[in-house]
């Protein structure tokens, strides 16, 4: 079930809403159904895989202290 971000065109309130197909969400502040869908930063692909932050040492992961990053992927 997709959750989208919206901005109300009447009062300017930004909100998230679970919507199905062509439903029009209502603004939680003013009740208007005149809202614009916004680009969600969560849904943007950055084009490369996550790499753990490490100093290059294979002995441990700098973010969690595990002895190997093999399980982190």
N, C-alpha and C positions, 0 to 999 in steps of 0.2 A: 504494500500500500504506500503510494508516494506521498511524501510530505513536501509541500512547496512553500517558498517564501513569497509574500505579497506585500505591496504597499497600497494603502487606501488612497484613491485619487480625490476623495472628498476631504478627509481630515489629515492625511499624511502618515497615519499610523502604520508601522511595519509589523507584520505578524506572520506566523507559520500556520499552515492549515493542511489537514489531510483531505485530499480531494479525489473524487472518482470521475473519470472520463471528462465530461463537459460541465461539471458542476461549477457554479460561481460561488466562491466563498464570501461570507459576510464579515465585515470589519468588526472585531470585538469591541472597538471603542464607540463607533457611531452607528453600526448596523447596516451601512451601505454595502451593496453588492458590486460596486464599481471599484474593482481592485486590479492592479497591474502585477503580473507575475515577475518576480525578480530572479536574477541569476544567483544561484546558490554557490557559495565558495566550496561547499562540500562536494558538489557534483562536478567540479572542474578537474580534468585530468592534467597532470603536469608533464606527461610524456616520458618519464623514466621511473625506474623502480626505487623504492626507499632503500637507502644504504645506512646501516647503523653508524652512529657517530663514534668513531674510534680513532686512536692515535696511530693505527697501523700495527699495533702489537696483536699477535694472534693468541696471546695468553688469556685475555679477558675482554669483555665488552665494557666500554666506559660508562654506558648508561645504566646497566643493571648489575655488573660485577660477576656475571656468569663466567664459567671457565671456558665456554665456547659459544659462539654466536650461531652455531649450526641449527639450534632449535628456534631461533628468533626469525629467520628468513625475512 
